[in-house]
Amino acid sequence: MIEEEVIILAEEDDPPSQEDRTQTSTQTTQKRKKPLRLLAILAAILLLIAVIIVIIAKKESTPSSSTHTPQTQTITKPKPSKEDAPLPPLSQLEQMIEKANLLYDGGNKEDALNLFEQIATFSASISNYNLGVAQMRQERYDEAIQSFKKAIQNGENRCISAINAAACALYLGDELRFQYYLQMAEAYLPDSYNSSLHSYLYGLINYYKGNYFEILSAVNHPLGKSYQKELEHLGAISYTVFDRPLQAITLLERSATPKDYLTLGQLYAAIGDYTVAVQYLERSLKEADTPLKSRKTLALIQLKNQMPQQSAEILKELQEVFDGKGLNLYPIHAKISPAVYEIDAAQKRYAADAILMVPTAFKLIFEFAPFKVFNSLQTLNYIKKGNTAIYIDEEKEAAKYLSNSSNLSQVNLLISKAIQATLDHHLRDALSILKSALKHYPNHSILHYNLGLIYARLGEIHKAHQHFLRSYHLDSSNYLSGIFTLMCEELTNTPIPQIEKLINEDLRSIAQPTTEQHFYRTLFNFYRSDFSSAKTWLKVQHDNRPIYLLMDLLLNANLGYWQQAQESVTKLRDRLPHDVMTHLLYLQIHYRERNIKQFSLDVQRYLKTHPLDLNTIYYGSTFTRENYIALRFITGTLYPLKQKLEKRLLEELKDPTGIMDALALSNIYLKLYEEAYVLYNQLIDQYKRQDSRTLFLAAIASIGAGHHASATALFELAKLTDPNNLESRYALGLLYLEAKNYEAAIMQFSKIPNGAFKSEYFDFDIVAEKADQR
C-alpha cells in the first residue's frame, strides 16, 4: 500500500478571492498574499515513483481506469516560480516566515523549524491561517487543525485552510477528520472560482478523493496559470494511475527540473524505453538529491535492460559505499515471464523462423544425427547394414541385422540393443544400456559419441557435451563428435576455442572431399553461421539420408529460400513418415504465414489425416516432446492432450517418467503450477531424475506455485550440473533479491555478461509498499 503524504498550503500572491475579501481591511491593505508553499518538494515525485515503478514490472496486469480503486498516495508540491513583478515590502513577521520557508525548501529543516518556533511566539499578532501553517511545519498537527478551524470560522482562506486541516488529519491517521475537512474544502471551493488558484485547488481536492478523471479535466481545461507545473504533476500522477505513461511524460517534460528526472526515468522504463530511462536516471544521480532512490531504480532497470553486471555493480555500491541504505527500496517479487504461457509468445518461440535458426537448430541436428557402431572388420558388414536401414527408416530390416550381429561380441550386442531401443523411442533404456557398456569400454570414441547423442536428445546438453568432447579427444577423425562438441558449447555457454581451430584445420586439409566429408564441412560452416560457404552443399548430389535432407532444409530456411524449404521438409517427412518431428517441421514451414486462427485450423485438419505415434512423446526425445506440447498449446488443443496423458500415466507400468514430464510441462503452459510442482517433485525424489533440465523446470513450477524457497534450492541444484545456464543464474539473482539476500544476488548477476542474455522464462514485479524515505 502506497502511503499518502500531505500538502501544506500557505497563502498565495494572487488576486483576492471571495474568501480573501472576507479578511479584515487592515490585512488587505497592508500586504499582498504570500505565495502558496508546500512541504518537501520531493514528495510530489515520490507518488509517481511509487505508482510508476509498479507499472515498469507489472504493466500487463494494470487495471483499467474504469475499475481502478484509488490508493492512498504521497504527494507534496514545490513552491511556485517567482513572479516577474516585484513584491511589495514585507513586514518583519512576513520576512521571518519567508526566511523560514526558504530554509525549509532549501533543505535546512533544523534552522527552519527553529525559526518557526520563534514565529509561533507571535501568535497573538498573526492570522490563524498563518499560525496553522507554522504549526504544521513544526509537525504540531493537532494544534494546526485548531488554528485552521479558527481560520475557517473567521473566513480566512477557507478552502485552503480546510485542505491543510485535512492534510494534518491525514498525518495523524485520523480518517474521520480527514474526510470531514476534505468535504469542507469541496464545499468552499466555489469561493475561489474567480481565483487563478481554482483549477489547482479543484485538482488537489479530487486527488485526495481519488477522482483522477476530474484531475485530468482541471489539467486539460485550467482557469488560470497559477501553479500550472504543480497541476501538471497531479495530471502526471493521474495518467500514471490509468497506465498512460506517455501522457505523463508529456506533462512532466514541459517544465522538468532535476527533481523530476527520477520520475521521468521510471516513466520511460514503464514504456520499455530503457535507453532514455537510464539517461534520465544518470542525470538524476548527478543533478538531483535522490542518490538512493535513483541508484536502486537504475539497478532494477538495468536488469530489464539486459545489463545484469551493471545492476550488480550498483547494488554493490549501495551495499558498500552507502552501508546498505537504499537496498530495501522497491522490493521485488520474482515471477514467471508471460512469454512462457501466452499463446502469441509461444507461437513466436516455436515458429519455423526460430526452430530452424542457430542455435536452436543444433537440437534438430541431434534429432536426426546417426548413431555409430564399432569399426570392427568382424561386425562392420552387419552393423553398417543395420545402420543404413535405420537411415532409410526400415526398422524391421534394421532389427534383423542388429539381431544377427548381437552374438559377435558383447559390446556390439549392447550397442545393437541401444540402437533398437531408440527405434522404439525408449531413450532411457538406450541410455542405461550404453552406460553399462561404457563401464567395460570407458575409452572408446564410438561409445562416448552414442552416449552424447542420447543425452542430447534427452535435453541434457551439459552431459552430452562431456561425452562428445571425450569422443573427439579419443578419435580426432570423428568430426561429428568434434562439431557436436562445439554446438553443445554454444548451447551451454562453455566455449573451447582450440577445438574449433583444430576441426577447421583438419577439414581444410582435405583436398578432394567425399560427400560425407563435404557434409562435415557444411555442418561446421553452419555451426559458425557462415551460410555463404555452407550453401555450396545445396549443389552437391547426395543420397536421402535424413541428416542430409535436414541440412538442405536448414540452409534453405536460413537463406530465406522458403519455397525450397517447403520442398526439403516434404522430402524429409516422406523419408521418415512415422517420425513426429518431421511432421512438426512440415506444419511449421508450410503454414508459417498463417494467422494463429487459420494455423490452428490447418494443423487440426492435418493431424486428423496424419495421426502421430505418441510413443515418441511418452518415451522419446525431449526436444520433440517440448515442440509437440507447444504445438498443442498454440492450437488450443492442449487440454485434451493433458487428459490423454493423465489416462496413460495411470496405465503405464514400466517407465512413466516421460509421460510425467509431458504432463508437468502441459500444466506449466496451462498455469496449473501446483500440479506441475507435484509431478516434478515425484520425478526428482521418486524416480531420481535429477538432471539440470528437470530441476530447472521444477523450479519454474515452484515459482509459479509460490514456493520460492523451493525454487531457490532447485536452481542451486541445477546449477551444479549446468553451471553456465544463464537462465538459472538470472532466476537465482531475482529470488535472492526478493529475499533481500543482496550479496548472493550480486554474485549471480555479476556472472551474467552485459547485453548477452534476455530471459525467456523469468521477470519481476515491484511490490507496492511504502517507499523508504531515507
N, C-alpha and C positions, 0 to 999 in steps of 0.2 A: 504494500500500500504506500503510495507516494504521499508524504505528509505535507500539509499546507502551511505556508508561512504567511504572515500578514503584511499589510501595507500601512505605512504611516503617512497620512496626508497632512501637509502643512499648508498654510494659506498661499494663495497664488497671486502673482502680478497679473491681474485680469480685469476687464471691465466689470463693475459691480453687478452681481446678480440680484434677483429678488431677495434672496436670503441675506446677501451682503447689505442691502439697503435697510434691513431691519436693525443693523447695528447703530450705535449711538452716533450722533453727528460729529462729536469730537473725534472719534476714531476715524470717521470717514475723511475728515479734513486734514488730520494730522499725517496720514501716511497712505500710500498705495499698498494693496495687499501683497504680502510676501509670497514668492513663488512656492508652489507645492513641492514638497520633498518626500521621498520615500526611503525607508530604512534599507540599507545594504543593497547596493546595486547588483551584486552577483546573484541574488536570489531569483530575479526575473529570469535569468538564464538557467538557473537550476531546474526550474519546472520543465523547460524544453528538454534539458538533458535527460531528466527522469523519464519523460514520455518518449523522446526520440530513441534513446538507447535500447528501449524495448523493441521499437519498430525495426531497428537495424538488424536484429537477430530473429524477429518474430513477425515479419511483415505479412506473411501468408495467413496468420491467424488473427489479424487485427479486425475487431468487429466493425460492422458498417455503422455509419453515422446514425441510422435510424434505430439502432439497438444499443448505442453506446451509453453506458452508465458512467456519469462523471465521477472521477476520483477526487479525493481531497488532494489539493495541489499546492505547490510552493511558488510564490511569485513576489517579488518586490520590484519597485520601479525606480529607475535612476532619475536624478534631477534633470529638469529641462535645460536646454541650452540657453545661454543668456540672450536677453532681448537686445536688439540693436539700440533702442532708445535708452538713454541713461535714466537710472532710477533716482528719485528724489532722496535727499539726505535721510538717513535712518536715525532714530532715537538711540540712546545708549543701550537700552534693553534690546532693541531690534538688532543692533550691532552685535551684542552678545549672542543672540540667537543665530544670527548669520554666521558668526565665527564658529559656534558650536556645530552648526550644520556642515560647514566647510571641513572642520576637523573630522567629523564623523564620516563624511563622504570620502575624505582622503585616506581613511583607514586608521586615523589616530583616535581610536574609540575611547581610550582611557582618559585622554585630555578632554575629549568632547563630553564625556559623561560627568567629569568634574565640573566643567563649565555649566552643564545642565543643572547640577546641584546648586550652583550659585544663582542660576536663573530662577530655580524653584523658590528661593527665598524672597523673590519679588512677586510672589503670587498674588499679593494684595493689589498690586498695580498692573497685573497682566490679565488679559482676557482669559476666560475659562477654556476657550478653544486652544490658545497657545500654551496654556498651562498643561492641558491634556497631552499636547504633542511632546512637551518637555518630559512629562512623567512617563510617557510611552517610550521615549528614548532611553530612559533610565530603567525600563522594564518594570515599572511600578504600575502594572496593568489595571488592578482594581481601582487605584486612585485615578488613573487616567480615564477609566469608564465614568467615574463620578464627575470628573471635570467636563467630559464630552456631554454627559447628561445635562449638566447645568448650561452648557453652551447651547444645546438644543432648546432647552426651556427659554433661554434668553434670545433665541433667534440667531445665534452665531453660526454661520456656515452649517446649517442643519444637516444637509445631505452628506457633506464631507465628515462632519462630526459623527454622524451615525455610522458611516463606513469605518472610521477609525475605532469607534466603540466596538463594532462587530469584530474588527481585527484583534483588539485586545481580548475579547471573549474567546476568539479562536486560539490565541496564545495560551489562555488559561484552560482550554479544553472545555469551555462552558458552551455546549451546543445550544442550550435554550436561549441564553442571552445573545449568542451569535445570530441565531435566526431572528430574534426579536429586533435587533438593531439593523440587520440586513433588510428586513421588511420595512423598517422605519426609513432607511436610506432610499428605498424604492419609492416610498410614499412622498418623500420630499424632493425626489428627482425633478419633477416638473418645475420646481422653483428655479432650477438652473438652466431652463430651456434656452434663454437668451444669452447664456454664457458660452464662450468658446470651449469651456470645460465639459459641456454637456455630453458630448459623444464619448469622451473618455470615462466619465462617471457612469454613463449607461453601460459601456463595455465592461467596466470593472465590477459593477453590481451583478451583471449577468455572468461574469466569470465565476464569482463566488457562488452563484446559484447553479452553475453548471450548464447554462444556456449558451452553448458555443455558437449555435447558428445566429443568435442575437448579437453576439460579439462581432461576427463577420458582417452583419448588417451595419453596425457602427463603423467598422473599418472601411467598408466599401462606400458608405454614404455619410461621411463626417460632416458635422455642422460647423466646424471650425478647425483651425490648425494647431491649437494648443495641445501639447502632449501627443503630437502625431506619432513620434517614434515609439512612445510607450504604448499607444493604442495599437500600433503595428506589431509590437511584441505580443500583445494579447491575441491579435489576429494570427500570428505565427503559432502560438500555443493551440488555438482552435483548429487550424489546419493540420497541425500535428496529431491532435486527438482524432481527427477524421481521416488520418492516414493520407494526407495530401502534402508530402514534404516539399514538392516543387513549389507550391504556392507559399509555403512557409519560408522557403529560401528566398523567393522573390521579395517578400516583405522585409526580411531581415537584411538583405543585401542593399536595400535602398539607403540605409544610413548605418551600415555596420561599423562598429568600433572594435578594438581588440578584445573587449569583453564579450563580443558576440562570436568570436572565432571558434570557440569550443563548440557552441551550439551549431554553428554552420558546418563544422566538420562532421558532427554527428548526423545532421540532416543529409549531407551529401553521402555519407555511409548508408543512410536509410534507402537511398535510391540506387545504391550499388556503384556510385562513382567514387571508388576508393582513392584514386589519384588526387582528386581535388580535396577529398576529406583529409588525406594525410597532409596536404599543403596547408589547409586551414589549421590543423592541429599543431603543426610545426610552428606556424606563426603565433598561435596561442601560447606555446611554450616560450617564445621569445618576447612577446609583447604584452601578454595578459598575466594576471596574478592568480592562475589556477594550475600550479605545477603538478599537483597530484591527480586531479581530475583529467587534465589534458594527457598526462602520461598513461594513466590506466586506460582511457578511451583509445589512445593511439595503439596501445598493446593489443587490445581486443580487435581493433580494425585491421591491424597488420595480420592477425590470424585469418580474417576474412579475405585479406588481400594476398594470400599465399606467400606471406613473408614471416614464417614462424620463428626464424632465428632472430630477426629484428624484434619481434614480440618478446622473445626470451631475454634479449638484452635490456629492453625497457623494464620488464618485470624484475630483472636482477638489479637494475639501478634503483627501483623503488625499494627493494629489499635491503640493499647495502648502503646506498647513499642517503636514502630517506628513512632508514631504520624501520622499514616495513609499513610506513604510513602510506595510505593510498591503495595498498594491495586489496583491501576489503571493499573498495568501491566497486559498484556494479557487479555483484556476484552473478555467476553464470549457472546455467543448467544444461548439461550435455544432452543431446537428443539424436535420434536417427534423422538423417537428411531426408527431406521429402522426395529426393531423387530415387530413393530406394523403393517407395511404394506408390508413386504417382505414375499413371499409365503412360503419359506423354514422355516422361523422363526415361522410363523403362524401354519405350519404343526406340528412342534415340540411342540408348546404350546397347541394344541388341539388334540394331539395324545393320543391313549389309555393309553400309559405309563404315561402321565401327568394327564389326567382327572380322572383316577381311583386311583391315589395316594393321600395320605394325604398332604395338607389339602383340595385340590380341590374336592376330593371325598365327603367331607361333603356336598357340594352343591348338589351332586347327591342324597345323602341320603334325603335331604329336599324334592327333587322332588318326591320321592316315599314313603315318610312317610305318615301314615294315619291321617286323621282328627279324632277328638274325639267328643263325644256328652256327654250331662249331664248324670250322673249316677243316673237317676231317675227311680224308680220302675214303675211308670206310663207310661213312654215313652221308657224304655230300649228295650223292645221287638221290637218296630217299628224301632227305630233309629239304633239299633245294626244290625237288618236285613238289613237295608238300607246301613249301613257302610260295612257290609260283602259283599253286592252286589257290592259296589264300589271297594272293594279289588279285586273281580274277574272280574271287568270291565263290569258288566252287567248294563249299565246306565239306561235302561228302567225300570228294576226291582227296581233299586235304587230310581228312581224318583217316582215310585208308593208308596214305603214305606215312603219316605220323605213327600209326599203329604198327606198320611194318618196321619202322626204324627204331621203335622203342626198345627192342630186345638187343640192340647192338652195343649199347653202353648205358650205364646207369644215369650218367649226366644227360645224355641225349634223350633218354626217356623222360627225365624231369622237364627238359626244355619242351619236348613234344607235348607233354601234359599241360604245361603252362600256355602254350600257343593254342591248344584245343580249348582251354578254359576261356581264353579271350574271345574265341569264336563263339562261345556260348554266353558271352557277356559277363562272365563271372571273374571280374578283375581281381577281387580279393583272393579268390582261390589261386589264380595265376601268381599273385604276389607271394603267397605262402609257399608255393612250390619252388619258385626261383630263389627265395631267401634260404630255403633248405638246401638247394643246390650250391648256393654261394658258400655255405659252411664247408663243403668238400672242395670247392674250387674257388677260393677267395681272390685269386689273381688272374682271372680270365676276363679279357676285354668284353667278350660277347655276353657273358652273364651280366656284367655291370650295365652294358648297354640296354639289354632287355628289361632289367630291373628299373633303370632310369625311365624307360618308356612307360612301364606300368605306373610308376609313381607320378609321372607327368599326367597320365590320363585320369589318375585319381585326384588330381589337383594339388598334390604335394610337390610343388615345384622345387622347393628347397632341397628335399631329398633326391629328387630327380637330378638336380644339378650335381650333387655329390657323386652319383653313380656315373653320369655321363662324363664328368671330369676324370674319374678314376679309369673309366674305359679308354678315354683318349690317351691318358698317360701310359696305359699298358700297351696300346697299339695306336701309334700316331697316324697310321694309314686308314684308321676308321674315321673317315671325315664326318660321317653323320654324328658320331659321338662328339666330335670337336665343335661342330656347328650348333648342335643342340645344347652343348655347354654354354655357348655364347648367348643363345636365346634364353636359357634359364637365367643367366646373369642379367639380362635386360629385364626380365620379369621380376627378379628379386633384388635388383639394385646391388649386385655384387660383381662389378667388372674386374676381369683379369686380363689386362691389355696384351700380355705376352701370348696368350692363346690365340687371339685374333691375328696377331702378327705371324705366328708360326703357320696357321692354316692358310693365310693369304700367300705366304711364300711357297708353300707346298703346291697349292693349286695353280699358281702362276708358272711353276716349273714344268707343268705337264704340256708338252709340245703339241701333241695330237690327241686331244681328249676323246674318250669314248662317250657314248650317250650318257652313261651313268656318271662319268667324271664331269661332263658338261652340266649335268643336273646339280652336282655338288657345287660347281662354280656359281650356278644360278641361285641356289639356295643361300650361298654365302653372300652374294650381292643383295639378295632380298633381305637378309638379316641387316645389312648395312643401309637399307633403303636406297640402294643405288639401282633404281629401276631402269635407267637408261642403259646400263650394262646388262642387267638381268633380262631385258626384253628380247635379247637375241635368242633366248630359249624358245620363244614362240615360233621361230622359223626352223627349229630342229625337228626332224622326223623321229618320233618316239612311239613306243607301244602304249597301251592303255592302262598302265599301272595306275592305281588310284593316286599315289603321291605325285605322279607326273601330271595327271589331269587336274589335281588340286593346284599345282603350280601354274598351270595355264590360267585357271580361274583367278588366282591371287594377282597375277601380273596384269591380266586384263582389267580387273577391278581397280587396282592401284593406278593404272594408267588412264582410267576413265573410259575404257572401251566396254561399256555396259552391254552392248548388243553381243559382242564376242563373249563377255562374261556369262550371259544367259546360255549361249551355246555350250560353253565349257561346263557349267553346272548341270546342264541337261545330260551331257555325256557322263559326268561323274555319278549322277543319280541312276542312270540306266546301267552303269557299270556295277553299282552296289545298290540294287533296288530294295534290299532289306535293311540298309543302314539308316538309322534315324537321322543322323547328322546330315546326310546328303539331301534328304527331304527338307530339313530345316533351311539349309542353304538355298535350295531351289525356291522355296517360298519367299525368303528374304530378298532374293535377287529379282525374281520375276515380278513380284508385287511391290517393289521398293518405292515406287512413286504413287502408290495408292494412299488416300487418306485413311485414318485409323478405322473408320466405319467400314469402308469398302475393303480394306485389308482384312479385317476380321471376317467379313462375309466370304471373301475368296478363300481364306485359309480353311474355314469350316467346310466349305464345299470340297476343297481339295482332300482334306483328311477323311471325308466320307468315302471317297473313291480310292484313297491310298492309306489303308489302315496301317499303323506303325506297330512294330514289335516293342512293346513296353518293357520287355526284359532288359533292354539297354538302360531304361530309366531306373528299374529296380536294382540292378546289379552292376551296371557297366560304368562308362565314363562319366566323371563328374561334370566335365565341360558340356557334354551332350545333355545331361540331366538338367543343368542350370539353364541352358538355352531352351530346352523343351518347356520347362516350367515358366520361363519368361514369355514364351510364345503363348501359352495358355492364359497367362495373366493379361497380356496385351489384348488378346482377342475376347476377353471376358468369359473364358470357359475354365478358369482355374478352380472354381468351387466344385464343379462335378469331378474334376480330377482329384481334388482333396478327398472327396467321398470314396472314390475308387481306391485311393491309396490307403485310406483307413480300413477298408474292407480287406485289401490284400495283406495289410500288416497283421490282421487277425488270423489270416490263413497261413502265413509264412512260418515255417518251422526250422529252416536251416540258417539262412543269413538275412535277417530283417534290416540290417544297417543301412543299405541303400534306400530302402523304402522309407525308413525313418528320416533319413536325410532329406529325401524328396518332400516328405510331408512337413518337416520342420521348415524347409525353405518356402514351401507354399504358404505356411502360416505367417511367415515374415511378410510376404507380399500382401497377404490379407489383413495384416496388422493384428493378428492373433498371437501377440508376443508371448504371453504366458504359456500357451500351448507349445510354441516353438521352444521356449526355455526348458520346459519339462522334457521334451524329446531329446534335445541336445545334451541335457544332463544325463539322461539314460545312455546315450551313445558314449559319452565320456567316461562315466563311472562304471556302468554295467558291461559295456562292450569294448572298453579301453580304446576308443577311437580318439586318441589324443594328439592327432596331427594338427598342424598350425591352422589349416583351413577350418576344421570342425571347431576348434577352440575360438577362432575368430568369429564364425557365425553364431556360436553360442553366446559370445559377448555382445553381439548385435542384439540378439533376442533379449539378453539381460537388460540392456539399456532400454529397449522398448517396453519391457515389463516393469521397469522402475527399480530393478535390482542392481544399482550402480556399484555397490561394493563387490558383488559377484563379477560384474563386468570387468572391474579393475583387475581382479585376480586372474580371470580368464585371459585378458590381454597380456598380462605379465607371463603367463604360461606359453601363450602363442609366440611371444617374442623370444622365448628361449630357443625354440626350434627354427624360427624365422626372424632373426634379429633385425633384418633390413626391411621389414614390412612397415612402410611409412604410414599406412592407414592405422595400424596398431599403435604406433608411436603417437600419432595425432590424437587418436581417441584417448589414449592414456593421459596425454597432456591436458585434454579437456576435463577428464574425470578428476585428475589431481587438482586442477584449477578450481573446479567445482567444490572439491573437498577442502580447499584452502591449504593444500599441501604445495606451497608455491615452489619450494626447492625442487621437488620431484617434477612439477610441471615444467619448470625452466629447463631441467635436464632433458626432458623428452622433446620440447620444441627446439632446443639448441641443436639437435641432431637431425633436423629436417631441413634440407637446403632451401634457401630463399628462391622462390619462383619455380621450383621444380615439382611442386606437388599441389594438387587440389583434391580434397577428399570427396569421394563419391558416396560415402556412407554416413558421415557424421557432420553435425552442425551444433550450434548452441544458441540459447536464448539468454537474455538478460533478465534476472529475477527482479521484478518490480517491487523494490522496497526502499525505505528511506535512504537517501544518499548520505554518505559520510561527509560531515561538514568540516573535517579537519583541513 
